[in-house]
Amino acid sequence: MAGDALTSSEYIKHHLTNLTFGQHPDGSWGIAHSAGEAKEMGFWAIHLDTMFWSLLLGALFIYFFSKAAKSATQGVPGGLQNFVEWIVEFIDTSVRGSFSSRNALVAPLALTIFVWIFLQNLMDLVPVDVIPSISGMLGIHFMKVVPSTDPNATFGMAIGVFLLVLFYSIKIKGIGGFAGELTLQPFSSKNPIVNLIFIPINFVLEFVSLIAKPISLALRLFGNMYAGEMIFILIAIMYNAGLVLGLFGGVLQLGWAIFHILIITLQAFIFMTLTIVYLDMAHHEH
Amino acid sequence: MNINLTLIGQLLSFAVFVWFTMKYVWTPIMGALETRKKEIADGLAAAERGQHEQELAKERAKDVLHEAKAQAAEIVTQAQKRAAEIVDESKGTARTEGERILTAAQAEIEQEANRAREQLREKIGLLAVTGAEKILRKEIGADAHQDIVAALADEI
């Protein structure tokens, strides 16, 4: 909370607004002071909080993992190395299980996705008001600390995965093969004229299923995390509603947080697994 | 909840993180894991080989021991046989030696007897000649009939 007493709806809205930097309608550049202002900035604005937290978490991930990798020995591993190796082996097993071609990119990609998303989701377990109140004291009005509740973050990753899917589809099958995959199935006929009629139908079906991949990836993660965050915010509202409700809210928050540990891990895992599966499909004719 | 430049920023940072992970995290860790896996496998194989070799050595030792025992038994048997042979041999030698000594003694006795008989015969001849000389002293000289006396002595 940014200091002053707010109504519930203001409180919620406040929590759901990113710290946006962009061009004001009057032409000057700066940070938006309200959700409305942020909206008016249009596409050429950037969410400083999302960028900051995701980069910070990504840097943490990179730091610890590359530290473990640098000192990786074939001898008896130490604590950090053991932990990192455990995750790496878990990812490696998942990739081996779902990805049947050979591609040196997929496993590191899966590792990055899993750990990065997990860390982003983990920010959800920090009580909703802690970091915003600290930043509020520092004069920053808006602070959304969970990057994966920002569709920009989830779509950013999903589009990255989608670009890889397109790239490998074309690389492995050729443009013709990829186009054929989009147009010559599921309906096909021996009669060339009937086949010609099928092409647009097939294309619509296949194109939708192709586009559904990144959208479902991004929206699934975003939806889960946004909903989870929303529930934390609603529970936090109870703290202002008297002692009994406040205590009850504390219990609820604890319960939801424990349940959320499962969700954040599961969402990271689902995103990773689907990425592997989509890339595997891109490597295969079917 | 606006879609804006953040999307591009996230996309780029995602790409950078993936690239970094691929280059500096995944490869060295997998390398270390592979090396360790290989080392463990090698160690296990070596242990197994050692065990196998030990078993073989045990088997060989048993064989050697068995052979040694058999050899020892054979040597003992041979020695016993040889001892019996030696005893038999010496028995035989002793017997022949005794017989030889006996024969030699008998021969000597016979020789001695012969010699005594000869002496006796000579003495008897001499006696006879002496007797005859005494008888014939008057008419016949001993010198004149020497050849007859010698012939007589031979005949006896």
Interface residues (C-beta under 8 A of the other chain):
Chain A: L16 N18 T20 G22 A38 K39 M41 G42 F43 W44 A45 I46 H47 T50 M51 S54 L55 G58 F61 I62 F65 S66 A68 A69 K70 A72 T73 Q74 G75 V84 E85 V88 E89 D92 A104 L105 A107 P108 L109 L111 T112 W116 P147 D150 P151 N152 A153 F155 G156 M157 I159 G160
Chain B: M1 N2 I3 N4 L5 T6 L7 I8 G9 Q10 L11 S13 F14 A15 F17 V18 F20 T21 M22 Y24 V25 W26 T27 P28 I29 M30 G31 A32 L33 T35 R36 E39
